[in-house]
Amino acid sequence: MPEKSVLCPYIAPKPSRSLAAFLLAIHILSLLAAWVNPLAVWLKLPLALCVLVSLWLAFKHRANGPEIKGLQIKPDNSWVLHLAQGGEVEAQLLGSSIANPWFVLLHFRTDKIRHSVLIPRDSLQPEDFRKLRVALRVVKLDDGKGPFDT
């Protein structure tokens, strides 16, 4: 029987507005919690500073863009990661990956390191996000189970 073609050949996520709003909301709530707690002011200021540095780092990381600019599923169920610096690397999808209606978190293992890719729903076109979730149900790992089979 010939191999079926994968429904989701290439994915290139764009920046997510919902992720940016979530990061901002979490940091604002953390800053508020740091300020309204009953600690002394000399303890509140470093705590608030830590939250602000975390916010700056989160948005700096977002501004620089992801380490992986695109993903491609090959017919043999392996993946090709297109790196932001240029070049490609083959990777295997790990079973610790998560897919739900709001985001997909993919964990990959290459020869040298592991990569994690967070793909919020609004970073892809709705049809592409659906195709990715369907393709993840089809992909099988080394033990014969898909990463999302129970």
N, C-alpha and C positions, 0 to 999 in steps of 0.2 A: 504494500500500500504506500503510495507516495506521501511524503511529509506535507502537512498542511502549512500554508503560509501563515505567519503570525499577523494578527490584526493590527498591531501597533509597531510599525517598523522604526520610527524615529520620533523622539520627544525632545523639544527644546523649551523648557519652562521660562516664562518671563517673570519679572518681579511681581510679587503679590501685595496688593493693597490691604487685604484682610490680615495678612501676617504682620505688616507694618503697624496697622491699627491695634492688633493684639499686643505686640511688643510695647507700644506706647502706653496702652491701658494698664498693662501689668506693671510697668515701671512707675507710672503715676500712682497707682495704688500702693506700691511698695514704698515710694517716697512719702506718701501720706501716712502710711503705717509707721514709718520710721519717725516721722515728726510728731504724731499725736500720742505716742507711747509715753509712759511716765518716767522715762530715763532722764538723767540730767542732760542739759544742753551740750555739754562737752562730749557726751556719748552720742547724742543725736546727730551732730554735725558730721562726724566720720561715717556714720551709718548712711546718712543722706548722700554724702559724697560717693560712697561705694555704689549706691543705686544709680547715681548720675553717670559714673564711669561705666557701669554696666550698660546703661542706655546708649552712651556714646559708642562703646565697642560693638553693640548689637547693630546699630545703624551704620557704623563704619564697615562692618562685615557685609551688610546688605549692599552698601554703596559700591564696594569692590566687586560685587557679583559673586556668584557661586563658583566653587572650585571646578565643578562639572557643568559645562554649558549645554550638554545634550546627552541623550541615551539612545541606544539602538539595540533592539532585540534581534538576535540572529535566529535562523531556522532551527539550529541545534540547541536552542534555549539558553545559550550563553549571551552575554551582553557586551556591548562595546561602549565604553565611556569616552565621550569627547571632552577633553580637558580644556579649561579656559586658557592655559598657556599655549595651547596648540598640541596637536598629537592625539592619539587614541590609545586606549589600553583595554585589553580584554578582561572581563570580570565575571565572577559567578555570583548570582543572587543568593543571599543567605536567608534562612528560614525565619530569622528574627524581624523580617520586614513586616510592615503594617499597611493595610489598605482599608479605608473606610470612606463614607460618602464625603467627608470634609477635606481629607488629605491622604496622601500616600507617602510613607516613609520607607525608603529602600536602603537596605544594607548590602554592600558589595564587598567581595574579597578579591583582590588582585594578587599577583605573585609577591608583591612587597608589602602593601598596606591595605587597610580597609577604608571604605568610603561610605558616607551616609548622605542620602539625597532626600530632602524634604520637598514635596510637591503639593502645595495647597491647591484646592479646587480652582481658585480663580487665577492660577498661574498658567493654565492651559485653556484652550477652547473646550466648551462642554463636551463636544463629541470626542476630542482627543483624550480628555480625562476619563471618559467612559471606556474608550478603547484600551487605555492603559490598565484600568481595573479589570477588564475582561481578559486582556493578555496575561495579567498576573494570575488569574485563575487557571489559565492553560499551561503556564510554565511549570515544569517539574524539576525538582531538585535531585541530587544524587540518590536519595533513598526512595525515589519513585513517587514521592508525595509533592504536591504543590506547596508553595510557601504559605498558602492560606487555606489549605485543606485541614479539616479537623478530624 
